[in-house]
Amino acid sequence: MNTRAVARVHLLVSVELTLAGGVLAALCGLMVSGPAVAVLAGAVTGAGVLAGSVVIRRRVFAGFDRAAKDAHDQGYAEGLAQAVLLGIATYGAAVFPLTGGGVSAGERSARRTVAYRISADDGLPHAVRTAAAAALEALDRGEDREAAQLAVKDLHLAVLQLRTGPDAG
């Protein structure tokens, strides 16, 4: 959402309401008591409408800022969860290679280190973090390919659940 455009529209509406309120109050004051009351009524009413617009503006834009922060945090968590899934999948490919040669011990250690470092990030949601820990534990044992694949599949489902939300499917 373009909050700059919304802010501009809100400012224009506030100015129009302030002017309309002030002019209407001045006309009523002029008809009732004369020019001195007209000036006073117009100024007081205009100031009141302007103060109300400022209070409403702060509330509205605080909601926009909160929504933008929530969206940013959710996007960061989704991206981090995808990175965890990718890191653990590459570590899993090093533990259980599809080809006969596989990877060297140094590369396997490097992939393991990367997977653990990404999985330890504080921005990672709890469900993904626990699924990642289970997958890393299964891969570290390196004994049962099917158990490790099942743990990585559970991690994938946790990441997918994060992306689609709790209400999806």
PyMOL commands that set and color helices and strands:
alter all, ss='L'
color gray80, all
select helices_A, chain A and resi 3-32+35-95+105-119+126-141+145-164
alter helices_A, ss='H'
color red, helices_A
deselect
rebuild
show_as cartoon
